[in-house]
Amino acid sequence: MKTHSMFTMLAALAALFASGLACDASAFGFGTVTPTPSGPPHFYLASDKAGTHETYSFSQTDTVYILIDTNGLPPGVVFDVKWYGLTTGGQDPNAPLAYQTVSHDGRSAFVETWLGSGGKMPVGNYKVEVYENGTKIGEKEFMVQ
């Protein structure tokens, strides 16, 4: 009789565990897994808003787009983007030419922002720095010719 009671108790515990999994599998680590980034987000420069023409060399009339991969990031992550003119004549290379703040909306795969002007950008070397929630995650240099 003792063996039968032990078997009944184990079967009841197994049934409770199985019903718990059926009700909320995520509570036990099963079910839908949200990807988490394995480091700072990848970002790159492109000559088009869609990001299909990655480049680090631009003409004076181009718009320079930066695209930041937000896959695996929760909504609300804030990116600060600082643009610098390193050798653009008369510009302090340590003073940003432009500064933008963009927030990840949780829906799009990329956060995008840009640098350009209504006329011609000065020929020279430039740098863009990217910060995620206040922490610098990297920089890229590019040129305008």
Secondary structure, DSSP 8 states (H G I E B T S, - for coil): -HHHHHHHHHHHHHHHHHHHHHH-GGGGT-S------SSS--EEEESSTTS-SB-SEE-TT--EEEEEE-TT--TT-EEEEEEEESSSSS--TTS-SEEEEEE--SS-SEEEEEE--SS---SEEEEEEEEETTEEEEEEEEEE-
